[in-house]
Amino acid sequence: MLSVKRTGNLFGKKSQVFDSVAPAHSALSRNATLTDWRLIQTPYNRVNAIFLFMVSSQVLGIQFFNGDADEAVQLMVRRGGFLIAPSGTCFARLREDERYRRAVLAADLAIADSALMVVLCHLFRRESLQRVSGLKYLKHLLARLKGAGTGEVFWIVPHERAAQKLLDWSRREALPIIGEGCYVAPRYGFEVRDPTLVVLIERRRPAQVIIAIGSGAQEKLGHYLRDNLSYRPAIHCVGAALGFITGDQIAIPDWADRIFLGWFWRSIAQPRTFVARLSRGLELPWLLLKYGETLPPMRARAGDQ
């Protein structure tokens, strides 16, 4: 087995290229060793090389992929599992929602969507964490899916309007939606289970599942699907990014996303909805200063001793 390559990491500790045992609480802990990863079992030398050079950085208990969008897409398409892209407003939920917390830590790949997190990590520890927004990741994924050999795509959207926008967009692109390839998710409760969806996916067995129902529910759904399907598709939890592309939500220009202003663009377009969400992100600096790379404890509830 290859030795562990160590590099500088966030908050004064070390990071690893995961060719040995991953931390028990990390997003990679399901696969204990390098040989457990489907990636290393493939004959594609280029893919293996990407994996060997991959560096991960742990922030608040989550092991974030520290590579570019194309590398993340290639990892997911080759080995499957489920990917998450937590925004800056999601980290407070780690202390409030046990099922969300469990899902996030069980993810096979986490990308650093939060510009605030990336900037704060650099300011606090002078550590470089590469940002890959959910929008950028999805654009690179779609470019890959338009090529040959990636298999059928199954789409999960939050409502009928989003489904219609997706269908209209797909007719303009070289990515047709086949038959029952688009599923309008119900409004999930605190616990996410959907046996009907599992049956539908099992019947179609798509290679790619794109979940775009919004943060919180989508991570739980991705976790549920991975653990309840009889095979291992690539499950991409991309949230609102799909709506930016199909026209269901206001489009974010590439330049705004590139210079970390996607949140500002959305605040101007949807102030009532998005400004309230941004207030949740104000807890992130305190969380990073207090817990660093460690998973924060659950918030004490009324009546707990």
HELIX and SHEET records of a PDB file:
HELIX    1   1 LEU A   10  GLY A   12  5                                   3    
HELIX    2   2 LEU A   34  ASP A   36  5                                   3    
HELIX    3   3 ARG A   38  GLN A   41  5                                   4    
HELIX    4   4 ASN A   45  LEU A   52  1                                   8    
HELIX    5   5 ALA A   69  ARG A   79  1                                  11    
HELIX    6   6 PHE A   91  ARG A   95  5                                   5    
HELIX    7   7 GLU A   98  ALA A  106  1                                   9    
HELIX    8   8 ALA A  115  ARG A  125  1                                  11    
HELIX    9   9 GLY A  134  LEU A  145  1                                  12    
HELIX   10  10 GLU A  160  ARG A  172  1                                  13    
HELIX   11  11 PRO A  195  ARG A  204  1                                  10    
HELIX   12  12 ALA A  217  ASN A  228  1                                  12    
HELIX   13  13 ALA A  241  THR A  246  1                                   6    
HELIX   14  14 ASP A  254  ARG A  258  1                                   5    
HELIX   15  15 GLY A  262  ALA A  269  1                                   8    
HELIX   16  16 PRO A  271  LEU A  278  1                                   8    
HELIX   17  17 SER A  279  GLU A  283  5                                   5    
HELIX   18  18 LEU A  284  TYR A  291  1                                   8    
SHEET    1   A 2 ARG A   6  GLY A   8  0                                        
SHEET    2   A 2 LYS A  14  GLN A  16 -1                                        
SHEET    1   B 8 SER A  56  VAL A  59  0                                        
SHEET    2   B 8 ILE A  62  PHE A  65 -1                                        
SHEET    3   B 8 LEU A 109  ILE A 111  1                                        
SHEET    4   B 8 GLY A  81  ILE A  84  1                                        
SHEET    5   B 8 ALA A 234  CYS A 237  1                                        
SHEET    6   B 8 GLN A 208  ILE A 211  1                                        
SHEET    7   B 8 VAL A 153  VAL A 157  1                                        
SHEET    8   B 8 CYS A 182  VAL A 184  1                                        
END                                                                             
